[in-house]
Amino acid sequence: MSVAFPLPPGSTIGILGGGQLGRMLALAAARLGLDVVILTPDEGSPASRVAKRTIVAAYDDPDALKALADASHVVTYEFENVPARTVRALTGLGAQVAPGPEALRVAQDRVEEKTFLNAAGAPTVAFAAIDHAFDIDEALPRIGLPAVLKTRREGYDGKGQVWIRAASEAAEAFAAVGEVPSVLEAKASFVRELSVIAARGRDGEIACYPLSQNEHEGGVLRTTYAPAHVPPALQAEAERIAGEILTRLDYVGIMGIELFDLGDGALLVNEIAPRVHNTGHWTQDGCEVDQFEQHIRAVAGWPLGDTTPMVSVEMTNLLGDEVLDWLAIARQPDARLHLYGKGDPRPGRKMGHVNRVRAKIPGG
Amino acid sequence: MSVAFPLPPGSTIGILGGGQLGRMLALAAARLGLDVVILTPDEGSPASRVAKRTIVAAYDDPDALKALADASHVVTYEFENVPARTVRALTGLGAQVAPGPEALRVAQDRVEEKTFLNAAGAPTVAFAAIDHAFDIDEALPRIGLPAVLKTRREGYDGKGQVWIRAASEAAEAFAAVGEVPSVLEAKASFVRELSVIAARGRDGEIACYPLSQNEHEGGVLRTTYAPAHVPPALQAEAERIAGEILTRLDYVGIMGIELFDLGDGALLVNEIAPRVHNTGHWTQDGCEVDQFEQHIRAVAGWPLGDTTPMVSVEMTNLLGDEVLDWLAIARQPDARLHLYGKGDPRPGRKMGHVNRVRAKIPGG
């Protein structure tokens, strides 16, 4: 489909993925008068309930990709593990895909990611590529102990990771991650975890939301506090890092950048996600233009929206059967409930989140 | 379908009508994890693009009503001219319909409406039922001049109305409204038009948003300013009126109540709309829980949300080709754009609206 940006209202956004991020992107697109088509392998997905159309097929189904390309003025995605061949196929069909393939390539492989980040002037922990157990032995003197071994690809929410506390654990650790290509990372001595949600428009304009402070449990995000109490210089450093990353990738859309605050004014990048991000959900009730609308604006070639916070927010994920507390939460005056339309509240599953506005922010 | 309130997430809300109000109700329902089924006679309606399912049929199609009743845990509507037989059919099929038939009966007929309002202690202008031109002659001495003749049923946005400035114009005016049953109303000497958006839950709880000040052009809403600058006693009087109306109707949902501010502390009710209301669109960006979520909460039997305003808002309708300014509006930092997904911007058609936050409110 031949397109000119900015896409006018009435245009169609294609979204790869039917989960809660796709759902919230679809709701944001609707506010702007844009239609949404979802491609997902799952029947009855959260996003498909609020989309104009859903194509239920595998992400590499040629007919489905043709249908998506034909229907969409631009295609975006809600997860970073979109197969490279899917993006190539869509591009080959003449579809516009944003963010572009380079961001996916970098985000899908932890060694590529850290190599790119360091080259971009975005510091990370020390790391080493691991292809064999003996690579761990070789790297440990430089990386130090404890160190964490992670699969290069496909890990998220703490999966595919194992800590190494003694050199003797190398072989066992490599077995634990499945003896696949991995990365060994030094432990960061951080005082807290922060993140910055950054957007870049088609004209190169960049807009960052204020830093948020994040708490994880068992590798899964539990709570985000925003805006985090940080000195202006730390916000500026986060924006410098975000600017380098997004500009070098010629990025279009929202990126979630997870950071370690070392407590001395320095930040390390933990990882980047080329999509809307769980640590940006606070913007739905904290800012005039939230990360979902901002992403739609960016990929549609619209001007970026204002990222000034209106109010402080504490965002808490509702995991598994915590969602059964919906009625009690709905009674709380400062709680804004966001539910994802998922059926089965299996343990740990992200079922929704609560934004508590005018929250007390730690350190404030 | 047998239902128990409050409806849990995953339940389905049926909506009669596929316009922008149905669309914004559907978006609000989605945030709460509820699915939506739309019944509309129009293909490709604004609401159907964000609903799980759409039934395209006439509002009195028995098969369509059966399908809607079977699919929905509760049925609501976005327009007050829902045929009474539609509600009877749905109720006969075991469907829950909210707001109930009494609210529709009263809101669909201007004589019934004013009679009800006065009995409820909600003052209106003087009025008379008109069935013949000579009824006008008889009523004019009591109503005074100028007076406005309106059809009893089906008028909106200034349609089906004609002003009478001399007794000699009676026959001409009656002809102009089509010689249908009408109402003759005295001219209110008001200083400004206000409205209150009020909600009543299934447990009888009532919550009112702050009064808004409204400006019409050619009978169509142009701008809403909210919260209006009013003395606390005037807000209290509006809430007293709303409480009487909603309680006497055993109402469930949002009602828009248009008021004349007489400038001496008294309010007259101009008209009531048993649905979400154009003068309540400011709540989307002014309050934590907007009128759309509040309506869904009420009809689903959830507790009502907080109606405290967070920020002042100037809401402007985008009529006809004013929507073509979308790009310029998207660039304005304090403007929140809401577009309805309608294709053809015919003159006067409501295509979207803009909420400008932190607006200067007249009289402030």
Interface residues (C-beta under 8 A of the other chain):
Chain A: P6 P8 P9 G10 R23 A26 L27 A30 R31 L32 G33 L34 D35 V36 S48 R49 V50 A51 K52 D285 E288 V289 R297 W302 P303 G305 D306 T308 M310 V311 V323 W326 L327 A330 R331 P333 D334 R336 L337 H338 L339 Y340 G341 G343 G352 V357
Chain B: P6 P8 P9 G10 R23 A26 L27 A30 R31 L32 G33 L34 D35 V36 S48 R49 V50 A51 K52 D285 E288 V289 R297 W302 P303 G305 D306 T308 M310 V311 V323 W326 L327 A330 R331 P333 D334 R336 L337 H338 L339 Y340 G341 G343 G352 V357
